[in-house]
Amino acid sequence: MEKIVQLLESKGIRPTAMRLMTYKRLAELEVAISLGDLEKDFKVSERSTLFRTIKTFEEKGIVHHIEDGTGVIKYALCEENCECEVGNDLHLHFHCNNCNETVCLTDHKIPHINLPQSYITEDINLVVKGVCEKCNANLD
């Protein structure tokens, strides 16, 4: 837990109990999670406190959001030294149509896209959809 406290403090975030629990839960997951599903993981939590925690984490570069086409925004921890900005460290996401899980494919970076001069990029989100490795193994 001390390592989490140090990480939060290094990002200028006060390590409250909710922030520590939220970070710990996100670190345990191998998939992205929605705010609603994250809320279910805690017996006692106020949705607004959890939402503010996630938004603080996002602003400070601890988590990034994923729009995977399901209509529900999901969140995942950023890699160490991630900048999660257009043109920096953006990676693919994979959404499984079978189990409905979304994962970060951090080893697969989104290439730089040259838009016409009059266009301004504000966000890039690339989601590949299909059947994940786990579900594919279960289909055999």
Order of alpha helices (4+ residues) and beta strands (2+ residues): alpha-alpha-beta-alpha-alpha-beta-beta-beta-beta-beta-alpha
